[in-house]
Amino acid sequence: MQNFWIKNKSVSTNNDQLGTSHTLEKQPVRIVSLVPSQTELLYDLGLEDNIVRITKFCVYQTQNVNG
C-alpha cells in the first residue's frame, strides 16, 4: 500500500478487504460520515467544511453539514 501526496501531483493506492486495488488521482475533499463517533472526530480535527452527509444518528445537526 502506498499513500503520498505531492503538491499538484498526487497518488494514493489502497486495497480494500477483498484485495481490490483503488487508486485516487487527487486528495478527496468531500466526506460522507457513516459512523457518529467518526463524525465527532472529523469535527474535532476541523474538517467540518468537508463533510457533505452524515447519518441520522449523528449528534451534529444537518444545518452544520455542507452539501
C-alpha positions in Angstrom: 0.0 0.0 0.0 1.4 3.4 -1.0 -0.1 6.7 0.1 1.6 10.0 -0.7 0.5 13.5 -1.8 3.0 15.8 -3.6 1.9 19.3 -4.4 -0.3 19.2 -7.5 0.7 15.6 -8.4 -0.9 13.2 -6.0 -1.5 9.4 -6.0 -3.0 7.2 -3.3 -3.3 3.4 -3.9 -5.1 1.3 -1.4 -6.5 -2.2 -1.3 -10.0 -3.0 0.1 -10.9 -6.1 2.2 -11.4 -8.1 -1.0 -8.0 -7.2 -2.2 -9.2 -4.9 -5.0 -6.8 -2.0 -5.6 -8.2 1.5 -5.7 -6.1 4.5 -7.0 -7.1 8.1 -6.2 -5.5 10.7 -8.5 -6.2 13.6 -6.2 -6.9 14.0 -2.5 -10.6 13.6 -1.5 -12.3 16.8 -0.4 -15.9 15.6 0.3 -16.6 13.3 3.3 -19.6 11.2 3.9 -19.6 10.1 7.5 -21.4 6.9 8.3 -20.3 6.5 11.9 -21.3 9.0 14.6 -18.1 8.7 16.5 -16.1 9.4 13.4 -18.3 12.4 12.6 -17.3 13.8 16.0 -13.6 13.1 15.3 -13.9 14.9 11.9 -15.3 18.0 13.7 -12.6 17.8 16.3 -10.0 17.7 13.5 -11.5 20.8 11.9 -12.8 19.0 8.8 -16.4 20.0 9.2 -16.3 22.0 6.0 -15.5 18.8 4.1 -18.5 16.8 5.5 -21.3 16.6 2.9 -23.5 13.9 4.5 -24.0 12.3 7.9 -26.3 9.6 9.3 -29.5 10.3 11.3 -27.7 9.0 14.4 -25.1 11.8 14.4 -25.5 14.4 17.2 -24.5 17.2 14.9 -27.4 19.0 13.2 -27.8 18.7 9.5 -27.6 22.5 9.1 -23.9 22.2 10.1 -23.3 19.9 7.1 -22.4 21.2 3.7 -24.0 19.9 0.5 
